Amino acid sequence: MIVLECLFLTIAPCDAAEPWQLGSQDAATPMMQGIIDLHHDIFFFLILIFVFVSWILVRDIYIYIYIYIYIYIYIYIYI
């Protein structure tokens, strides 16, 4: 039995699916571990892009409102 455990050491201690499990199972192969790492890397950059684009949109809306309220309305009121 110990010989079999040594032969299959890479896949034996991996988890199995559980009811109501959140997230994925542990990787059973190095290729699956690479896919999981790639997934984490992609999501890191995706969140960075999302934050940057959101910041630009909020900034543009703020600048548009500022220009509309403080410049156009005051110009029409005082002219």
RAPE-V817786 format. One record per residue. N is the residue number from 1. PHI is phi in whole degrees, -180 to 180 (none if undefined). Layout:
# RAPE-V817786
{{N;PHI} {N;PHI}}
This chain:
# RAPE-V817786
{{1;none} {2;-65} {3;-64} {4;-65} {5;-65} {6;-70} {7;-69} {8;-108} {9;-67} {10;-75} {11;-112} {12;-67} {13;-83} {14;-77} {15;-76} {16;-114} {17;-68} {18;-124} {19;-63} {20;59} {21;-74} {22;-103} {23;94} {24;-97} {25;-76} {26;-65} {27;-71} {28;-95} {29;-131} {30;-62} {31;-66} {32;-66} {33;-64} {34;-65} {35;-65} {36;-65} {37;-64} {38;-63} {39;-60} {40;-66} {41;-65} {42;-63} {43;-68} {44;-61} {45;-70} {46;-64} {47;-68} {48;-60} {49;-64} {50;-62} {51;-65} {52;-63} {53;-66} {54;-63} {55;-62} {56;-64} {57;-65} {58;-64} {59;-64} {60;-65} {61;-64} {62;-62} {63;-66} {64;-62} {65;-64} {66;-61} {67;-65} {68;-66} {69;-74} {70;-84} {71;-107} {72;-68} {73;-66} {74;-67} {75;-67} {76;-70} {77;-73} {78;-89} {79;-108}}
